Amino acid sequence: MKPIAQDFTDECHALQSILADALKSYRKNPLALSTQFKDWTISDVLIHLHMWNLAAVLSLQEGDGFSVFFADVASAMMAGKSHRDMAREWAAEKFGGDDIKLFAAWSDYYPKLAQNYQQMDPDTRLQWVGTSMSARDSLIARQMETWAHGQAVFDVLGLVRRETDRIRNIAHLGVKTYSWTFKVRQLNAPKPKPFVRLTAPSSSVWTWNGEQADNYIKGSATEFCQVVTQTRNIADTRLEVVGEAAELWMTNAQCFAGGAETPPAKGLRFCSPAP
């Protein structure tokens, strides 16, 4: 688990670093900036990441801590509250609307979460939203969430993220959740699974599934990760997508838990000019 824990930590560090710089250089509070993700502010992103990091550690512990936490979340959403509004209420109780305290709490906690994961057997099944996951996949999911929601932060700050090969974890999760994309939409997943051939930031080549001439996705690993995490529309990438199954997958790809979500429309998500 140590390499994945390091990848998660490094992903958080990358986001923490640009936010620390923004807090120093902006005259107004940069955490109040609205992103291209459902009009969430950067503060909303941090609330989401921190709240679910805390939930993740509950899933590592014995007892019903995670079940109690998620029951409260589900109750709020069943009452008609959006995820953002529910999370904002949670954060208001903890931080009183102070974005600096929120940022400090998230920054302080993610290294501790990484340490907790390192002590786990990678194959231990953990509770999560809608399904259980192995500890290994749970930690990769925390990296994925940080990377995906972090994309909205990089975009609104007008910064192009310097990617590294640690995104292989996210690409692997994206491939592994092929069937989930269809299941969450109550559809049968087409078979066989498409061949995936991606070029890493280091220029290494990563492949999954058997090679097929008429059913495949090829191109940038970064763009593939953007599509499966729904931070970019497939039409805004240069990925080569061939075959009905591959096209249907990339049109709806969703590597994260929860109900079916609609990918952003073409041109909706992009790197903004620096504010």
SULBEL-V391976 format. One record per run of one state. SS is the DSSP state (A for helix, B for strand, O for the rest). FROM is the first residue (numbers start at 0). TO is the last residue. If there is no record, write none. Layout:
[[SS & FROM & TO] [SS & FROM & TO]]
This chain:
[[O & 0 & 0] [A & 1 & 24] [O & 25 & 28] [A & 29 & 31] [O & 32 & 32] [B & 33 & 33] [O & 34 & 39] [B & 40 & 40] [A & 41 & 59] [O & 60 & 63] [A & 64 & 77] [O & 78 & 81] [A & 82 & 94] [O & 95 & 97] [A & 98 & 117] [O & 118 & 123] [B & 124 & 125] [O & 126 & 131] [B & 132 & 133] [A & 134 & 155] [O & 156 & 163] [A & 164 & 175] [O & 176 & 176] [A & 177 & 182] [O & 183 & 193] [B & 194 & 198] [O & 199 & 203] [B & 204 & 207] [O & 208 & 214] [B & 215 & 219] [A & 220 & 227] [O & 228 & 232] [A & 233 & 235] [O & 236 & 238] [B & 239 & 241] [O & 242 & 242] [A & 243 & 251] [O & 252 & 274]]
